[in-house]
Amino acid sequence: MGFAQQLHLGVALDGAGQHPAAWRVSDVRPSALFTAAHYLAHAKLAEAASLDFVTLDDTLALQPGGEEAVRGRLDALLTFAAIAPVTSGIGLVPTVTTTHTEPFHISTAVASLDFASRGRAGVLAVPSRTEAEVAHFGRRTLPSEVDAEAENAEVVDVIARLWDSWEDGAIIRDEPTGRFIDREKLHYVDFEGRFFSIKGPSITPRPPQGHPVVAVYGDSPYARGADVVLVDEIRGARERFPDAKLLAGLSIVLAETEQAAIDRRRALDAYAPFPPGPSFTGTPAGLAAELPRLAASNGLDGFHIRPAVLPDDLTLFTAETVPALQAAGAFRQSYTGATLRDHLGLGVAANQYAEA
């Protein structure tokens, strides 16, 4: 890849940070984790640095752990819908659980977020594999891992069909004839799959991006077909996903000196172990040097950054790492487009039902 190809950068805004003990050392008050203002403040930091997008984790069950863990969360998609009108450039990619949620509901909710954000929406489609989530609904047994991933892939297919069920010119608002829509530009989906039978059309017009950006985690055998694949296992990932934007997850613990970063990491780990997965502990400048090297040697398009503590690590990343990447020509100086698809270089999404 090299420095000539600029990196894509997303950042996770989960709770007080990626580390389980983040809430014990962060300046953020625990009650703030249940306010839209908390996520807006951090999205604004990411936006000021011209990052591609922010993500927010979500499941249909409480986070694991006991009294020592942060438990409870806001709905990710609704939270991003709340901050969408007061942000202007940053992409908004909430996690949506697909196993217990109808694809019709997912398609309309994400389309609505795309309208609210003026074309900056995405969705991180994730299946459910826990008994706790099954028990909340009581309509089905726990699916196998293979079935859950296959259903997730079918949801991704169906929501794209529903977004396409309205053509871009379907709303005509012809006052003389009293026609608000052109019925010829609305289409039945008529989808019959293994998990769903969907007639359509959607109740929501085609979103501003046509297709909001779809992301999945790369541990799925069905991850092909998504726009963005997030991976923790970097080695060999490009061979597995040759066509997607490939971003590696990376947890970060930053400080102005190497020793200070190591000390921060040790202090956090004294409370609880860091979650498994790739991580970097060091200086912002050291991270700026490491990211292009990692990308070039592994065929990556960028990184999904997971700050260990919010706002501490996000502040250092946006204030020091990103400018160093910009100075090296490895990251954009500012947004050059208006939509998340623009940021990621995905191009215009074709409508599969519209006539050529």
Summary of the structure (lengths in Angstrom):
residues: 356
radius of gyration: 20.7
end to end distance: 35.0
largest distance: 73.0
contacts: 1201
relative contact order: 0.17
helix: 37%
strand: 18%
